[in-house]
């Protein structure tokens, strides 16, 4: 791997960590429960509740889960340092988890921040499912070109998030 790619990768990782930190920080109203999914855990529905259990493999588990007004949600937090977000950044195991959660009635998707503009958009799984599946069906090299701009996200049905009040938007 070239030094340039290592630097770009490290910058993207740091930006993603900063975004997740922003999501965990700050005041949330009492009707919002948010939990950062840790390593070696899995979320399952038990007795009508989203419950964390220990598991040896945590691949694909969305970054965050919780409830808003008693409605379950899970989302993966992504960020891009570019003007486009590559759909291949959502890994197959993450897509499978989001699909399963959406099928169980959760609000599931990707909360995406465009770092250059600090704009955030929520992409529900129902709008990502078909394009992501089409992207995953082609070769890794070809799928690298499938990407969305901020405008693409909105035109596909993404919801622009004002500030960090994502909880007002994801269950809408």
C-alpha positions as CSV (number, residue, x, y, z in Angstrom):
1,X,0.0,0.0,0.0
2,X,1.4,3.4,-0.9
3,X,2.1,6.0,1.7
4,X,-0.5,8.3,0.1
5,X,-3.2,5.6,0.5
6,X,-2.2,5.0,4.1
7,X,-2.5,8.7,4.9
8,X,-5.8,8.9,3.2
9,X,-7.1,5.8,5.0
10,X,-5.9,7.1,8.4
11,X,-7.6,10.5,7.7
12,X,-10.9,8.7,6.7
13,X,-10.7,6.5,9.9
14,X,-10.1,9.6,12.1
15,X,-13.0,11.4,10.4
16,X,-15.3,8.4,11.1
17,X,-14.2,8.2,14.7
18,X,-14.9,11.9,15.1
19,X,-18.4,11.5,13.6
20,X,-19.2,8.7,16.0
21,X,-17.9,10.7,18.9
22,X,-20.2,13.6,17.9
23,X,-23.2,11.2,17.8
24,X,-22.5,9.9,21.3
25,X,-21.9,13.4,22.8
26,X,-24.5,15.9,23.9
27,X,-28.0,16.0,25.3
28,X,-30.7,13.7,24.1
29,X,-34.3,13.8,25.3
30,X,-35.6,11.1,27.5
31,X,-37.5,9.4,24.7
32,X,-34.2,8.6,22.9
33,X,-32.0,5.7,23.9
34,X,-28.7,5.3,22.1
35,X,-26.1,2.7,22.5
36,X,-22.8,2.3,20.7
37,X,-22.6,-1.4,19.7
38,X,-19.4,-2.7,21.2
39,X,-17.1,-5.5,20.0
40,X,-18.3,-9.0,20.6
41,X,-21.9,-8.1,20.9
42,X,-25.0,-8.7,18.8
43,X,-28.5,-7.2,19.0
44,X,-31.5,-9.5,18.9
45,X,-35.2,-9.2,19.5
46,X,-36.2,-10.9,22.7
47,X,-39.7,-10.6,24.2
48,X,-40.4,-7.6,22.0
49,X,-37.2,-5.7,23.0
50,X,-33.9,-5.1,21.3
51,X,-31.4,-6.8,23.6
52,X,-27.6,-7.0,23.5
53,X,-26.1,-10.4,23.8
54,X,-22.4,-11.6,23.8
55,X,-21.2,-13.2,20.6
56,X,-17.8,-14.3,19.4
57,X,-18.1,-12.5,16.0
58,X,-19.4,-9.0,15.8
59,X,-19.0,-8.5,12.1
60,X,-21.7,-6.5,10.4
61,X,-23.3,-5.2,13.6
62,X,-24.4,-1.6,13.0
63,X,-22.5,1.0,15.0
64,X,-25.5,2.3,16.9
65,X,-28.9,0.9,18.1
66,X,-31.6,2.0,20.4
67,X,-35.1,3.4,20.5
68,X,-36.9,6.6,19.8
69,X,-40.4,6.8,21.4
70,X,-40.2,3.0,21.8
71,X,-39.5,2.3,18.1
72,X,-36.3,0.4,17.5
73,X,-33.6,1.7,15.2
74,X,-30.1,0.7,14.2
75,X,-27.7,2.5,11.9
76,X,-24.2,2.4,10.8
77,X,-22.4,5.7,10.9
78,X,-20.3,6.5,7.8
79,X,-18.4,9.5,6.7
80,X,-16.6,10.5,3.6
81,X,-13.8,12.9,3.1
82,X,-14.7,13.1,-0.6
83,X,-17.7,14.7,-2.3
84,X,-19.0,11.2,-3.1
85,X,-19.8,8.3,-0.9
86,X,-18.9,4.9,-2.3
87,X,-21.6,2.3,-1.8
88,X,-18.9,-0.4,-1.4
89,X,-18.0,1.2,2.0
90,X,-21.1,-0.7,3.3
91,X,-19.8,-4.2,3.7
92,X,-21.9,-7.3,2.9
93,X,-22.2,-8.3,6.5
94,X,-23.4,-4.8,7.4
95,X,-25.9,-4.8,4.6
96,X,-27.2,-8.2,5.8
97,X,-27.7,-6.9,9.3
98,X,-29.5,-3.7,8.2
99,X,-31.8,-5.8,6.0
100,X,-32.6,-8.2,8.8
101,X,-33.3,-5.3,11.2
102,X,-35.5,-3.5,8.7
103,X,-37.4,-6.8,8.2
104,X,-38.0,-6.9,12.0
105,X,-39.6,-3.5,12.0
106,X,-36.6,-1.4,13.0
107,X,-35.7,1.8,11.4
108,X,-32.4,0.7,9.8
109,X,-30.0,2.5,7.6
110,X,-26.8,4.6,7.3
111,X,-26.2,7.9,8.9
112,X,-23.7,9.5,6.5
113,X,-21.6,12.7,7.0
114,X,-19.9,14.5,4.2
115,X,-16.9,15.8,6.0
116,X,-16.1,18.6,3.6
117,X,-19.4,20.3,4.2
118,X,-20.3,18.8,7.6
119,X,-23.7,17.9,6.1
120,X,-25.4,14.7,7.4
121,X,-28.0,12.6,5.7
122,X,-29.9,9.5,6.9
123,X,-30.2,6.8,4.2
124,X,-32.9,4.3,5.2
125,X,-32.2,0.7,4.2
126,X,-35.3,0.7,2.0
127,X,-33.6,3.2,-0.3
128,X,-30.2,1.6,-0.1
129,X,-31.2,-2.1,-0.6
130,X,-31.6,-2.2,-4.4
131,X,-28.6,0.1,-5.3
132,X,-26.3,-1.6,-2.8
133,X,-27.3,-5.1,-4.0
134,X,-26.7,-4.0,-7.6
135,X,-23.3,-2.6,-6.6
136,X,-22.4,-5.8,-4.7
137,X,-23.4,-8.0,-7.7
138,X,-20.6,-6.6,-9.9
139,X,-16.9,-7.1,-9.5
140,X,-15.1,-5.3,-6.7
141,X,-13.2,-3.1,-9.2
142,X,-16.4,-2.1,-11.0
143,X,-18.4,-1.5,-7.8
144,X,-15.7,1.1,-6.7
145,X,-17.3,3.5,-9.2
146,X,-20.8,3.3,-7.7
147,X,-21.1,6.4,-5.5
148,X,-23.5,9.0,-4.4
149,X,-23.1,12.8,-3.9
150,X,-25.1,14.7,-1.4
151,X,-27.6,15.6,-4.1
152,X,-27.9,11.9,-5.1
153,X,-28.6,10.9,-1.5
154,X,-31.5,13.4,-1.3
155,X,-32.9,12.5,-4.7
156,X,-32.9,8.8,-3.7
157,X,-35.0,9.6,-0.6
158,X,-32.3,10.3,2.0
159,X,-33.3,12.7,4.8
160,X,-31.1,15.7,5.5
161,X,-30.3,15.9,9.2
162,X,-30.0,19.3,10.8
163,X,-27.3,19.5,13.4
164,X,-27.0,16.3,15.3
165,X,-30.8,15.9,16.0
166,X,-30.8,12.6,14.0
167,X,-33.5,11.2,16.3
168,X,-36.1,13.6,14.9
169,X,-35.6,12.2,11.4
170,X,-34.7,8.5,11.4
171,X,-38.2,7.3,12.5
172,X,-40.1,9.8,10.3
